[in-house]
């Protein structure tokens, strides 16, 4: 049986300071028809570079790919530019790790899905739009018809990742490469998406290559597992065998690193066995003033339609949220994608203007501040955004030698949430 994908001696190098440096070395594996292979390893191990090398998406001027990559027996590394473009999407599709930077910010998501269909000549534009609507509904996005014309910035990170999955499935590829496909999703939606990918894989006879660091996902979806470290292949085998009898100590470290609820309580390392259920946290004593008090916080976004963009309704993103955070306390906001978690965080620092409610920081009402007082609060409340690529200034080069004094990174407000 001819493998769907056959990779032999894949070596990828980057040009750094005039010297070619290998970042992936002698990677060799096959993916059989209908099979799912997971490539696992910590950040920087070369997983994503290997997947980009397979699709030849690395910049030609500063990268060099050696070895062999065959799709159903056809060598991809020697294909011309136009032939390779046809392979991408119809032959091999990819779900990228950063959905916001992968989507076109000025096109509605429905048009982007439809484009992936009619660009490969499978349907005309009206039929492609109808198929795109079906795909939006299939990835379990609420109000599919209504959201067809929405733009990427109007979706949560999890919703954008679902759009990327729909685009990847649009041309019915032979092989799906999924680079951390469930990173932005909550556990409920993650399970649904993994089930969806399994169903599509079975229906279409599609093979899959999962790039992930989540060993829980590996155990659930992968037939075989390949472990990478520092650009090299450490071990490979059936997933059950790799988990039960790992040949490399590094693989054992990855397996033991899977977090368990309450395992860090009173220790400096994760426990190897599930401990007893943790005791509930004690309420904040009345004599200790909460650091943050949120009361009846409500955030609604107007929905506009028509030529004059008249307001026709509102999206109720957050309704009546109330909580307190004491000094030294950690509070977690959890819920499905699109439930309002990020909007709540952004409302606290007024990156989103709440419709009503109260936010008090150290006893001071944040919603009444403006100007320098509001900027002071934003210095005191720091936020790590969901999408790091969209949050960092791409023009700011910290390596410049003419900077005598280090300075803090540029503040990009409202990016990447």
C-alpha angles and dihedrals in degrees: 000000000000111000117240088228127017120184119186128183093338110186122176124190133185126210106239120172092342092307127105109234121192114229097168118036129196098329112182129178145125131224113207124212111287090004126130118215119188121206109201136182142117123288111293095025092119100256098128093040089055092053093047089049091055090055093038092235097140119106109270095216096058104027136064125197121197133177128041135307116181128184108200088335097313115121110233101186092069098044120117121249097261094044090050090050089058090051091056108082101003098047102023123011126189135206105207126217097237109051097182095055090043096055125075105248095208100050126076112250092241091058091049092053092046091050090059088057104045095038087069092050096244096125142001118257099267091049091045091054091051090050090047090055089051090051092050089054091045093057086058098247111162117241093013096179092047094049096048091095097041120113126235095257089061092064133076119244091261092050091050090052089054089053089053090052091052091051091049092051095043098091094039097240126205091228129029119202110198114191105197090324096179101039094109095042131093118239094261095052090039090061091048093050093048089050089049092051090049091050094048091046091054095044095047098035087237127166121221137208112197119199108196148135092207107103090190090062090046092054091050103045112019127094091187133016132212118194120209131191127178092347096310134106108247102179142334136195146114109327094237091053094046091052096042099040111015111191095204126059089222090062089053089053090054092049094047091048092069103115121239124202110266094359094124095054108124094349138093095221136039116273117247093221129043108265126214116289110282119250116253115262115262116247118256109271112248093237090060112077114223115247091218127026120185116184127185092334112188128182122181130175122209120241113216130189141171133043093299093043094234117184110260101169145325139258109231099215098165126014124190099330114180129176144131133224119201128207110288092006126128118213121188123208108203134177145110123307110282095021093118105264097128092040089055091053093047091047091056091062093035096246080129116035109232118227092222144336136076135283115186122184113191088343094307119121106238096190091065096052126101141168116007093356091059092046089053091054091050089055090052095046110053123191131203105208126221096240111049095184093058092043098056124077106247091201096057110095112191092188095070109126095212093072107100096178124040114236132196119267119270113272110240104186120206096009125137101000 
